[in-house]
Amino acid sequence: MASTVLHVEGMTCNHCKMSVEQALKTLDGVKEAQVDLAAKTVAIEFDPGTVNEEGLKKTISATGYEVQ
Ligand SMILES: [Cu+2]
């Protein structure tokens, strides 16, 4: 299991938080996703054999938020 913390712009409320977390959690290989709205980050635990950081970023972008 690997973990990463990504900086995400545009998340303003609980709805944003849930959207990003749900999108990531439904992705194959993602075990846990936790958004911190105040810090504008999402902490992700994932299986690097199934999904890579690029895939995580694409999923967040597809949900409508900007990953840095
Ligand atoms: Cu929102």
N, CA, C, O and the ligand as a Tripos MOL2 file, in Angstrom:
@<TRIPOS>MOLECULE
protein
  273   271    69     0     0
PROTEIN
NO_CHARGES

@<TRIPOS>ATOM
      1 N           0.8500   -1.1980    0.0000 N.3       1 MET1
      2 CA          0.0000    0.0000    0.0000 C.3       1 MET1
      3 C           0.8840    1.2450    0.0000 C.2       1 MET1
      4 O           1.8680    1.3220    0.7360 O.2       1 MET1
      5 N           0.5250    2.2040   -0.8230 N.am      2 ALA2
      6 CA          1.2480    3.4690   -0.8500 C.3       2 ALA2
      7 C           0.3030    4.5760   -0.4170 C.2       2 ALA2
      8 O          -0.9170    4.4070   -0.4220 O.2       2 ALA2
      9 N           0.8720    5.6970   -0.0480 N.am      3 SER3
     10 CA          0.0090    6.8210    0.3030 C.3       3 SER3
     11 C           0.6020    8.1070   -0.2410 C.2       3 SER3
     12 O           1.8150    8.2410   -0.3960 O.2       3 SER3
     13 N          -0.2900    9.0530   -0.5280 N.am      4 THR4
     14 CA          0.1470   10.3360   -1.0460 C.3       4 THR4
     15 C          -0.8100   11.4040   -0.5640 C.2       4 THR4
     16 O          -1.9500   11.1150   -0.2020 O.2       4 THR4
     17 N          -0.3400   12.6410   -0.5620 N.am      5 VAL5
     18 CA         -1.2170   13.7670   -0.2520 C.3       5 VAL5
     19 C          -1.1540   14.7130   -1.4390 C.2       5 VAL5
     20 O          -0.0860   15.2140   -1.7920 O.2       5 VAL5
     21 N          -2.3230   14.9570   -2.0600 N.am      6 LEU6
     22 CA         -2.3750   15.8360   -3.2240 C.3       6 LEU6
     23 C          -3.0490   17.1450   -2.8450 C.2       6 LEU6
     24 O          -3.9710   17.1840   -2.0300 O.2       6 LEU6
     25 N          -2.5560   18.2230   -3.4640 N.am      7 HIS7
     26 CA         -3.1510   19.5450   -3.2560 C.3       7 HIS7
     27 C          -4.2290   19.7570   -4.3090 C.2       7 HIS7
     28 O          -3.9600   19.6550   -5.5060 O.2       7 HIS7
     29 N          -5.4400   20.0500   -3.8720 N.am      8 VAL8
     30 CA         -6.5670   20.1970   -4.8010 C.3       8 VAL8
     31 C          -7.2290   21.5570   -4.6210 C.2       8 VAL8
     32 O          -7.6200   21.9320   -3.5160 O.2       8 VAL8
     33 N          -7.3470   22.2920   -5.7310 N.am      9 GLU9
     34 CA         -7.9920   23.6070   -5.6950 C.3       9 GLU9
     35 C          -9.4700   23.4810   -6.0510 C.2       9 GLU9
     36 O          -9.8490   22.6460   -6.8720 O.2       9 GLU9
     37 N         -10.2970   24.3120   -5.4320 N.am     10 GLY10
     38 CA        -11.6990   24.4080   -5.8140 C.3      10 GLY10
     39 C         -12.6740   23.7010   -4.8930 C.2      10 GLY10
     40 O         -13.8850   23.7940   -5.0890 O.2      10 GLY10
     41 N         -12.1710   23.0030   -3.9000 N.am     11 MET11
     42 CA        -13.0630   22.3330   -2.9620 C.3      11 MET11
     43 C         -13.4530   23.3260   -1.8720 C.2      11 MET11
     44 O         -12.6010   23.8030   -1.1230 O.2      11 MET11
     45 N         -14.7600   23.6360   -1.7870 N.am     12 THR12
     46 CA        -15.1830   24.6830   -0.8600 C.3      12 THR12
     47 C         -16.1200   24.2030    0.2410 C.2      12 THR12
     48 O         -16.1800   24.8170    1.3060 O.2      12 THR12
     49 N         -16.8440   23.1290    0.0080 N.am     13 CYS13
     50 CA        -17.8280   22.7180    1.0110 C.3      13 CYS13
     51 C         -17.8450   21.1990    1.1550 C.2      13 CYS13
     52 O         -17.0700   20.4880    0.5150 O.2      13 CYS13
     53 N         -18.7450   20.7210    2.0080 N.am     14 ASN14
     54 CA        -18.8330   19.2890    2.2480 C.3      14 ASN14
     55 C         -19.2150   18.4940    1.0140 C.2      14 ASN14
     56 O         -18.8250   17.3360    0.8600 O.2      14 ASN14
     57 N         -19.9900   19.1340    0.1250 N.am     15 HIS15
     58 CA        -20.3730   18.4570   -1.1070 C.3      15 HIS15
     59 C         -19.1280   18.1770   -1.9580 C.2      15 HIS15
     60 O         -18.9740   17.0840   -2.5030 O.2      15 HIS15
     61 N         -18.2560   19.1610   -2.0630 N.am     16 CYS16
     62 CA        -17.0030   18.9940   -2.8020 C.3      16 CYS16
     63 C         -16.1820   17.8670   -2.1820 C.2      16 CYS16
     64 O         -15.6470   17.0040   -2.8770 O.2      16 CYS16
     65 N         -16.1000   17.9020   -0.8670 N.am     17 LYS17
     66 CA        -15.3470   16.8950   -0.1220 C.3      17 LYS17
     67 C         -15.8610   15.4930   -0.4450 C.2      17 LYS17
     68 O         -15.0800   14.5900   -0.7450 O.2      17 LYS17
     69 N         -17.1810   15.3220   -0.3810 N.am     18 MET18
     70 CA        -17.7790   14.0170   -0.6490 C.3      18 MET18
     71 C         -17.5590   13.5890   -2.0980 C.2      18 MET18
     72 O         -17.2590   12.4270   -2.3700 O.2      18 MET18
     73 N         -17.7100   14.5410   -3.0290 N.am     19 SER19
     74 CA        -17.5300   14.2180   -4.4500 C.3      19 SER19
     75 C         -16.1460   13.6590   -4.7200 C.2      19 SER19
     76 O         -15.9950   12.6250   -5.3720 O.2      19 SER19
     77 N         -15.1400   14.3500   -4.2140 N.am     20 VAL20
     78 CA        -13.7540   13.9370   -4.4510 C.3      20 VAL20
     79 C         -13.4660   12.6040   -3.7600 C.2      20 VAL20
     80 O         -12.8550   11.7100   -4.3450 O.2      20 VAL20
     81 N         -13.9080   12.4850   -2.5250 N.am     21 GLU21
     82 CA        -13.6600   11.2390   -1.7930 C.3      21 GLU21
     83 C         -14.3530   10.0550   -2.4650 C.2      21 GLU21
     84 O         -13.7630    8.9840   -2.6140 O.2      21 GLU21
     85 N         -15.6030   10.2540   -2.8680 N.am     22 GLN22
     86 CA        -16.3410    9.1590   -3.4990 C.3      22 GLN22
     87 C         -15.7190    8.7590   -4.8370 C.2      22 GLN22
     88 O         -15.5810    7.5730   -5.1370 O.2      22 GLN22
     89 N         -15.3500    9.7470   -5.6270 N.am     23 ALA23
     90 CA        -14.7580    9.4650   -6.9410 C.3      23 ALA23
     91 C         -13.4920    8.6350   -6.7710 C.2      23 ALA23
     92 O         -13.2500    7.6930   -7.5260 O.2      23 ALA23
     93 N         -12.6930    8.9880   -5.7800 N.am     24 LEU24
     94 CA        -11.4430    8.2590   -5.5570 C.3      24 LEU24
     95 C         -11.7020    6.8600   -5.0110 C.2      24 LEU24
     96 O         -11.0790    5.8890   -5.4420 O.2      24 LEU24
     97 N         -12.6280    6.7690   -4.0580 N.am     25 LYS25
     98 CA        -12.8820    5.4740   -3.4200 C.3      25 LYS25
     99 C         -13.4770    4.4580   -4.3810 C.2      25 LYS25
    100 O         -13.3020    3.2530   -4.1950 O.2      25 LYS25
    101 N         -14.1800    4.9290   -5.4080 N.am     26 THR26
    102 CA        -14.7590    3.9920   -6.3680 C.3      26 THR26
    103 C         -13.7330    3.5740   -7.4180 C.2      26 THR26
    104 O         -13.9890    2.6840   -8.2290 O.2      26 THR26
    105 N         -12.5780    4.2200   -7.3950 N.am     27 LEU27
    106 CA        -11.5160    3.8670   -8.3340 C.3      27 LEU27
    107 C         -10.8200    2.5860   -7.8680 C.2      27 LEU27
    108 O         -10.5140    2.4240   -6.6870 O.2      27 LEU27
    109 N         -10.5810    1.6910   -8.8090 N.am     28 ASP28
    110 CA         -9.9240    0.4280   -8.4980 C.3      28 ASP28
    111 C          -8.5530    0.6800   -7.8860 C.2      28 ASP28
    112 O          -7.7570    1.4360   -8.4440 O.2      28 ASP28
    113 N          -8.2700    0.0630   -6.7590 N.am     29 GLY29
    114 CA         -6.9520    0.1820   -6.1520 C.3      29 GLY29
    115 C          -6.8590    1.2100   -5.0540 C.2      29 GLY29
    116 O          -5.8570    1.2720   -4.3420 O.2      29 GLY29
    117 N          -7.9080    2.0320   -4.9030 N.am     30 VAL30
    118 CA         -7.8910    3.0390   -3.8400 C.3      30 VAL30
    119 C          -8.5670    2.4720   -2.5960 C.2      30 VAL30
    120 O          -9.7020    1.9960   -2.6400 O.2      30 VAL30
    121 N          -7.8380    2.5380   -1.4910 N.am     31 LYS31
    122 CA         -8.3610    1.9840   -0.2450 C.3      31 LYS31
    123 C          -9.0260    3.0670    0.5940 C.2      31 LYS31
    124 O         -10.0750    2.8370    1.1960 O.2      31 LYS31
    125 N          -8.4100    4.2550    0.6330 N.am     32 GLU32
    126 CA         -8.9300    5.3080    1.4970 C.3      32 GLU32
    127 C          -8.6430    6.6740    0.8740 C.2      32 GLU32
    128 O          -7.5910    6.8840    0.2720 O.2      32 GLU32
    129 N          -9.5880    7.5910    1.0270 N.am     33 ALA33
    130 CA         -9.3970    8.9650    0.5580 C.3      33 ALA33
    131 C         -10.0190    9.8980    1.5780 C.2      33 ALA33
    132 O         -11.1780    9.7430    1.9600 O.2      33 ALA33
    133 N          -9.2330   10.8640    2.0100 N.am     34 GLN34
    134 CA         -9.7020   11.7690    3.0610 C.3      34 GLN34
    135 C          -9.3520   13.2040    2.6930 C.2      34 GLN34
    136 O          -8.1800   13.5730    2.6090 O.2      34 GLN34
    137 N         -10.4000   14.0130    2.4730 N.am     35 VAL35
    138 CA        -10.1910   15.4120    2.1160 C.3      35 VAL35
    139 C         -10.0890   16.2670    3.3740 C.2      35 VAL35
    140 O         -10.8460   16.0860    4.3280 O.2      35 VAL35
    141 N          -9.1450   17.1980    3.3600 N.am     36 ASP36
    142 CA         -9.0610   18.2280    4.3880 C.3      36 ASP36
    143 C          -9.3660   19.5570    3.7040 C.2      36 ASP36
    144 O          -8.5190   20.1220    3.0120 O.2      36 ASP36
    145 N         -10.5880   20.0460    3.9060 N.am     37 LEU37
    146 CA        -11.0320   21.2610    3.2050 C.3      37 LEU37
    147 C         -10.1730   22.4700    3.5510 C.2      37 LEU37
    148 O          -9.8190   23.2500    2.6670 O.2      37 LEU37
    149 N          -9.8380   22.6320    4.8170 N.am     38 ALA38
    150 CA         -9.0660   23.7930    5.2550 C.3      38 ALA38
    151 C          -7.6760   23.8000    4.6280 C.2      38 ALA38
    152 O          -7.1640   24.8510    4.2440 O.2      38 ALA38
    153 N          -7.0770   22.6260    4.5300 N.am     39 ALA39
    154 CA         -5.7220   22.5250    3.9880 C.3      39 ALA39
    155 C          -5.7290   22.3840    2.4660 C.2      39 ALA39
    156 O          -4.6790   22.4560    1.8280 O.2      39 ALA39
    157 N          -6.9330   22.1820    1.8770 N.am     40 LYS40
    158 CA         -7.0790   21.9580    0.4300 C.3      40 LYS40
    159 C          -6.2550   20.7570   -0.0380 C.2      40 LYS40
    160 O          -5.5730   20.8080   -1.0610 O.2      40 LYS40
    161 N          -6.3370   19.6900    0.7320 N.am     41 THR41
    162 CA         -5.5870   18.4950    0.3770 C.3      41 THR41
    163 C          -6.4910   17.2670    0.4260 C.2      41 THR41
    164 O          -7.5540   17.2740    1.0470 O.2      41 THR41
    165 N          -6.0340   16.2150   -0.2490 N.am     42 VAL42
    166 CA         -6.6740   14.9210   -0.1050 C.3      42 VAL42
    167 C          -5.5740   13.8880    0.1400 C.2      42 VAL42
    168 O          -4.6160   13.7760   -0.6240 O.2      42 VAL42
    169 N          -5.7430   13.1450    1.2240 N.am     43 ALA43
    170 CA         -4.8000   12.0810    1.5700 C.3      43 ALA43
    171 C          -5.3630   10.7760    1.0380 C.2      43 ALA43
    172 O          -6.5070   10.4200    1.3190 O.2      43 ALA43
    173 N          -4.5520   10.0690    0.2670 N.am     44 ILE44
    174 CA         -5.0270    8.8590   -0.4140 C.3      44 ILE44
    175 C          -4.1250    7.6740   -0.0960 C.2      44 ILE44
    176 O          -2.8990    7.7720   -0.1320 O.2      44 ILE44
    177 N          -4.7660    6.5530    0.2150 N.am     45 GLU45
    178 CA         -4.0630    5.2860    0.3880 C.3      45 GLU45
    179 C          -4.4260    4.4130   -0.7950 C.2      45 GLU45
    180 O          -5.6050    4.2020   -1.0770 O.2      45 GLU45
    181 N          -3.4200    3.9060   -1.4870 N.am     46 PHE46
    182 CA         -3.7330    3.1470   -2.7010 C.3      46 PHE46
    183 C          -2.7270    2.0270   -2.9380 C.2      46 PHE46
    184 O          -1.6360    2.0030   -2.3690 O.2      46 PHE46
    185 N          -3.1370    1.1070   -3.7970 N.am     47 ASP47
    186 CA         -2.2880   -0.0160   -4.1890 C.3      47 ASP47
    187 C          -1.5500    0.3720   -5.4670 C.2      47 ASP47
    188 O          -2.1620    0.4520   -6.5320 O.2      47 ASP47
    189 N          -0.2400    0.6160   -5.3730 N.am     48 PRO48
    190 CA          0.5130    1.1050   -6.5360 C.3      48 PRO48
    191 C           0.5720    0.0900   -7.6800 C.2      48 PRO48
    192 O           0.9340    0.4430   -8.8020 O.2      48 PRO48
    193 N           0.2170   -1.1670   -7.4010 N.am     49 GLY49
    194 CA          0.1830   -2.1640   -8.4700 C.3      49 GLY49
    195 C          -1.0740   -2.0550   -9.3150 C.2      49 GLY49
    196 O          -1.1390   -2.6060  -10.4140 O.2      49 GLY49
    197 N          -2.0760   -1.3430   -8.8010 N.am     50 THR50
    198 CA         -3.3630   -1.2400   -9.4910 C.3      50 THR50
    199 C          -3.5820    0.1400  -10.0950 C.2      50 THR50
    200 O          -4.1000    0.2680  -11.2050 O.2      50 THR50
    201 N          -3.1800    1.1760   -9.3530 N.am     51 VAL51
    202 CA         -3.4110    2.5430   -9.8240 C.3      51 VAL51
    203 C          -2.1800    3.3750   -9.4670 C.2      51 VAL51
    204 O          -1.5350    3.1320   -8.4470 O.2      51 VAL51
    205 N          -1.8600    4.3520  -10.3090 N.am     52 ASN52
    206 CA         -0.7100    5.2140   -9.9990 C.3      52 ASN52
    207 C          -1.1870    6.6360   -9.7120 C.2      52 ASN52
    208 O          -2.3720    6.9480   -9.8310 O.2      52 ASN52
    209 N          -0.2450    7.4840   -9.3340 N.am     53 GLU53
    210 CA         -0.6050    8.8390   -8.9340 C.3      53 GLU53
    211 C          -1.2490    9.6190  -10.0930 C.2      53 GLU53
    212 O          -2.1140   10.4690   -9.8830 O.2      53 GLU53
    213 N          -0.8110    9.3100  -11.3020 N.am     54 GLU54
    214 CA         -1.3920    9.9580  -12.4850 C.3      54 GLU54
    215 C          -2.8840    9.6330  -12.5870 C.2      54 GLU54
    216 O          -3.7010   10.5020  -12.8920 O.2      54 GLU54
    217 N          -3.2220    8.3730  -12.3280 N.am     55 GLY55
    218 CA         -4.6200    7.9410  -12.3680 C.3      55 GLY55
    219 C          -5.4570    8.6230  -11.2950 C.2      55 GLY55
    220 O          -6.6240    8.9480  -11.5160 O.2      55 GLY55
    221 N          -4.8600    8.8350  -10.1450 N.am     56 LEU56
    222 CA         -5.5590    9.5180   -9.0520 C.3      56 LEU56
    223 C          -5.8480   10.9620   -9.4500 C.2      56 LEU56
    224 O          -6.9470   11.4770   -9.2390 O.2      56 LEU56
    225 N          -4.8400   11.5960  -10.0260 N.am     57 LYS57
    226 CA         -4.9800   13.0040  -10.4390 C.3      57 LYS57
    227 C          -6.0400   13.1590  -11.5200 C.2      57 LYS57
    228 O          -6.8410   14.0930  -11.4910 O.2      57 LYS57
    229 N          -6.0350   12.2260  -12.4820 N.am     58 LYS58
    230 CA         -7.0180   12.2850  -13.5650 C.3      58 LYS58
    231 C          -8.4340   12.1720  -13.0220 C.2      58 LYS58
    232 O          -9.3430   12.8620  -13.4830 O.2      58 LYS58
    233 N          -8.6110   11.2990  -12.0410 N.am     59 THR59
    234 CA         -9.9350   11.0970  -11.4480 C.3      59 THR59
    235 C         -10.4190   12.3680  -10.7540 C.2      59 THR59
    236 O         -11.5910   12.7300  -10.8550 O.2      59 THR59
    237 N          -9.5140   13.0360  -10.0550 N.am     60 ILE60
    238 CA         -9.8930   14.2780   -9.3730 C.3      60 ILE60
    239 C         -10.2380   15.3570  -10.4030 C.2      60 ILE60
    240 O         -11.2220   16.0790  -10.2460 O.2      60 ILE60
    241 N          -9.4220   15.4630  -11.4590 N.am     61 SER61
    242 CA         -9.6890   16.4370  -12.5240 C.3      61 SER61
    243 C         -11.0370   16.1830  -13.1600 C.2      61 SER61
    244 O         -11.7950   17.1160  -13.4250 O.2      61 SER61
    245 N         -11.3410   14.8950  -13.4080 N.am     62 ALA62
    246 CA        -12.5990   14.5270  -14.0660 C.3      62 ALA62
    247 C         -13.8110   14.8900  -13.2020 C.2      62 ALA62
    248 O         -14.9190   15.0680  -13.7090 O.2      62 ALA62
    249 N         -13.5790   14.9950  -11.8910 N.am     63 THR63
    250 CA        -14.6580   15.3590  -10.9740 C.3      63 THR63
    251 C         -14.8780   16.8700  -10.9830 C.2      63 THR63
    252 O         -15.8930   17.3580  -10.4870 O.2      63 THR63
    253 N         -13.9160   17.6130  -11.5540 N.am     64 GLY64
    254 CA        -14.0970   19.0520  -11.7130 C.3      64 GLY64
    255 C         -13.2180   19.9130  -10.8340 C.2      64 GLY64
    256 O         -13.4700   21.1080  -10.6780 O.2      64 GLY64
    257 N         -12.1900   19.3180  -10.2590 N.am     65 TYR65
    258 CA        -11.2920   20.0850   -9.3910 C.3      65 TYR65
    259 C          -9.8780   20.0590   -9.9350 C.2      65 TYR65
    260 O          -9.4820   19.1490  -10.6630 O.2      65 TYR65
    261 N          -9.1370   21.0740   -9.5650 N.am     66 GLU66
    262 CA         -7.7960   21.2260  -10.1140 C.3      66 GLU66
    263 C          -6.7440   20.6700   -9.1560 C.2      66 GLU66
    264 O          -6.6370   21.1000   -8.0080 O.2      66 GLU66
    265 N          -5.9670   19.6990   -9.6570 N.am     67 VAL67
    266 CA         -4.9160   19.1100   -8.8390 C.3      67 VAL67
    267 C          -3.6040   19.8150   -9.1270 C.2      67 VAL67
    268 O          -3.2750   20.0890  -10.2810 O.2      67 VAL67
    269 N          -2.8600   20.1050   -8.0760 N.am     68 GLN68
    270 CA         -1.5630   20.7590   -8.2750 C.3      68 GLN68
    271 C          -0.4210   19.8440   -7.8920 C.2      68 GLN68
    272 O           0.7420   20.2320   -7.9960 O.2      68 GLN68
    273 CU        -18.7890   22.3390   -2.5950 Cu       69 CU69
@<TRIPOS>BOND
     1     1     2 1
     2     2     3 1
     3     3     4 2
     4     3     5 am
     5     5     6 1
     6     6     7 1
     7     7     8 2
     8     7     9 am
     9     9    10 1
    10    10    11 1
    11    11    12 2
    12    11    13 am
    13    13    14 1
    14    14    15 1
    15    15    16 2
    16    15    17 am
    17    17    18 1
    18    18    19 1
    19    19    20 2
    20    19    21 am
    21    21    22 1
    22    22    23 1
    23    23    24 2
    24    23    25 am
    25    25    26 1
    26    26    27 1
    27    27    28 2
    28    27    29 am
    29    29    30 1
    30    30    31 1
    31    31    32 2
    32    31    33 am
    33    33    34 1
    34    34    35 1
    35    35    36 2
    36    35    37 am
    37    37    38 1
    38    38    39 1
    39    39    40 2
    40    39    41 am
    41    41    42 1
    42    42    43 1
    43    43    44 2
    44    43    45 am
    45    45    46 1
    46    46    47 1
    47    47    48 2
    48    47    49 am
    49    49    50 1
    50    50    51 1
    51    51    52 2
    52    51    53 am
    53    53    54 1
    54    54    55 1
    55    55    56 2
    56    55    57 am
    57    57    58 1
    58    58    59 1
    59    59    60 2
    60    59    61 am
    61    61    62 1
    62    62    63 1
    63    63    64 2
    64    63    65 am
    65    65    66 1
    66    66    67 1
    67    67    68 2
    68    67    69 am
    69    69    70 1
    70    70    71 1
    71    71    72 2
    72    71    73 am
    73    73    74 1
    74    74    75 1
    75    75    76 2
    76    75    77 am
    77    77    78 1
    78    78    79 1
    79    79    80 2
    80    79    81 am
    81    81    82 1
    82    82    83 1
    83    83    84 2
    84    83    85 am
    85    85    86 1
    86    86    87 1
    87    87    88 2
    88    87    89 am
    89    89    90 1
    90    90    91 1
    91    91    92 2
    92    91    93 am
    93    93    94 1
    94    94    95 1
    95    95    96 2
    96    95    97 am
    97    97    98 1
    98    98    99 1
    99    99   100 2
   100    99   101 am
   101   101   102 1
   102   102   103 1
   103   103   104 2
   104   103   105 am
   105   105   106 1
   106   106   107 1
   107   107   108 2
   108   107   109 am
   109   109   110 1
   110   110   111 1
   111   111   112 2
   112   111   113 am
   113   113   114 1
   114   114   115 1
   115   115   116 2
   116   115   117 am
   117   117   118 1
   118   118   119 1
   119   119   120 2
   120   119   121 am
   121   121   122 1
   122   122   123 1
   123   123   124 2
   124   123   125 am
   125   125   126 1
   126   126   127 1
   127   127   128 2
   128   127   129 am
   129   129   130 1
   130   130   131 1
   131   131   132 2
   132   131   133 am
   133   133   134 1
   134   134   135 1
   135   135   136 2
   136   135   137 am
   137   137   138 1
   138   138   139 1
   139   139   140 2
   140   139   141 am
   141   141   142 1
   142   142   143 1
   143   143   144 2
   144   143   145 am
   145   145   146 1
   146   146   147 1
   147   147   148 2
   148   147   149 am
   149   149   150 1
   150   150   151 1
   151   151   152 2
   152   151   153 am
   153   153   154 1
   154   154   155 1
   155   155   156 2
   156   155   157 am
   157   157   158 1
   158   158   159 1
   159   159   160 2
   160   159   161 am
   161   161   162 1
   162   162   163 1
   163   163   164 2
   164   163   165 am
   165   165   166 1
   166   166   167 1
   167   167   168 2
   168   167   169 am
   169   169   170 1
   170   170   171 1
   171   171   172 2
   172   171   173 am
   173   173   174 1
   174   174   175 1
   175   175   176 2
   176   175   177 am
   177   177   178 1
   178   178   179 1
   179   179   180 2
   180   179   181 am
   181   181   182 1
   182   182   183 1
   183   183   184 2
   184   183   185 am
   185   185   186 1
   186   186   187 1
   187   187   188 2
   188   187   189 am
   189   189   190 1
   190   190   191 1
   191   191   192 2
   192   191   193 am
   193   193   194 1
   194   194   195 1
   195   195   196 2
   196   195   197 am
   197   197   198 1
   198   198   199 1
   199   199   200 2
   200   199   201 am
   201   201   202 1
   202   202   203 1
   203   203   204 2
   204   203   205 am
   205   205   206 1
   206   206   207 1
   207   207   208 2
   208   207   209 am
   209   209   210 1
   210   210   211 1
   211   211   212 2
   212   211   213 am
   213   213   214 1
   214   214   215 1
   215   215   216 2
   216   215   217 am
   217   217   218 1
   218   218   219 1
   219   219   220 2
   220   219   221 am
   221   221   222 1
   222   222   223 1
   223   223   224 2
   224   223   225 am
   225   225   226 1
   226   226   227 1
   227   227   228 2
   228   227   229 am
   229   229   230 1
   230   230   231 1
   231   231   232 2
   232   231   233 am
   233   233   234 1
   234   234   235 1
   235   235   236 2
   236   235   237 am
   237   237   238 1
   238   238   239 1
   239   239   240 2
   240   239   241 am
   241   241   242 1
   242   242   243 1
   243   243   244 2
   244   243   245 am
   245   245   246 1
   246   246   247 1
   247   247   248 2
   248   247   249 am
   249   249   250 1
   250   250   251 1
   251   251   252 2
   252   251   253 am
   253   253   254 1
   254   254   255 1
   255   255   256 2
   256   255   257 am
   257   257   258 1
   258   258   259 1
   259   259   260 2
   260   259   261 am
   261   261   262 1
   262   262   263 1
   263   263   264 2
   264   263   265 am
   265   265   266 1
   266   266   267 1
   267   267   268 2
   268   267   269 am
   269   269   270 1
   270   270   271 1
   271   271   272 2
@<TRIPOS>SUBSTRUCTURE
     1 MET1         2 RESIDUE 1 A MET
     2 ALA2         6 RESIDUE 1 A ALA
     3 SER3        10 RESIDUE 1 A SER
     4 THR4        14 RESIDUE 1 A THR
     5 VAL5        18 RESIDUE 1 A VAL
     6 LEU6        22 RESIDUE 1 A LEU
     7 HIS7        26 RESIDUE 1 A HIS
     8 VAL8        30 RESIDUE 1 A VAL
     9 GLU9        34 RESIDUE 1 A GLU
    10 GLY10       38 RESIDUE 1 A GLY
    11 MET11       42 RESIDUE 1 A MET
    12 THR12       46 RESIDUE 1 A THR
    13 CYS13       50 RESIDUE 1 A CYS
    14 ASN14       54 RESIDUE 1 A ASN
    15 HIS15       58 RESIDUE 1 A HIS
    16 CYS16       62 RESIDUE 1 A CYS
    17 LYS17       66 RESIDUE 1 A LYS
    18 MET18       70 RESIDUE 1 A MET
    19 SER19       74 RESIDUE 1 A SER
    20 VAL20       78 RESIDUE 1 A VAL
    21 GLU21       82 RESIDUE 1 A GLU
    22 GLN22       86 RESIDUE 1 A GLN
    23 ALA23       90 RESIDUE 1 A ALA
    24 LEU24       94 RESIDUE 1 A LEU
    25 LYS25       98 RESIDUE 1 A LYS
    26 THR26      102 RESIDUE 1 A THR
    27 LEU27      106 RESIDUE 1 A LEU
    28 ASP28      110 RESIDUE 1 A ASP
    29 GLY29      114 RESIDUE 1 A GLY
    30 VAL30      118 RESIDUE 1 A VAL
    31 LYS31      122 RESIDUE 1 A LYS
    32 GLU32      126 RESIDUE 1 A GLU
    33 ALA33      130 RESIDUE 1 A ALA
    34 GLN34      134 RESIDUE 1 A GLN
    35 VAL35      138 RESIDUE 1 A VAL
    36 ASP36      142 RESIDUE 1 A ASP
    37 LEU37      146 RESIDUE 1 A LEU
    38 ALA38      150 RESIDUE 1 A ALA
    39 ALA39      154 RESIDUE 1 A ALA
    40 LYS40      158 RESIDUE 1 A LYS
    41 THR41      162 RESIDUE 1 A THR
    42 VAL42      166 RESIDUE 1 A VAL
    43 ALA43      170 RESIDUE 1 A ALA
    44 ILE44      174 RESIDUE 1 A ILE
    45 GLU45      178 RESIDUE 1 A GLU
    46 PHE46      182 RESIDUE 1 A PHE
    47 ASP47      186 RESIDUE 1 A ASP
    48 PRO48      190 RESIDUE 1 A PRO
    49 GLY49      194 RESIDUE 1 A GLY
    50 THR50      198 RESIDUE 1 A THR
    51 VAL51      202 RESIDUE 1 A VAL
    52 ASN52      206 RESIDUE 1 A ASN
    53 GLU53      210 RESIDUE 1 A GLU
    54 GLU54      214 RESIDUE 1 A GLU
    55 GLY55      218 RESIDUE 1 A GLY
    56 LEU56      222 RESIDUE 1 A LEU
    57 LYS57      226 RESIDUE 1 A LYS
    58 LYS58      230 RESIDUE 1 A LYS
    59 THR59      234 RESIDUE 1 A THR
    60 ILE60      238 RESIDUE 1 A ILE
    61 SER61      242 RESIDUE 1 A SER
    62 ALA62      246 RESIDUE 1 A ALA
    63 THR63      250 RESIDUE 1 A THR
    64 GLY64      254 RESIDUE 1 A GLY
    65 TYR65      258 RESIDUE 1 A TYR
    66 GLU66      262 RESIDUE 1 A GLU
    67 VAL67      266 RESIDUE 1 A VAL
    68 GLN68      270 RESIDUE 1 A GLN
    69 CU69       273 GROUP 0 **** ****
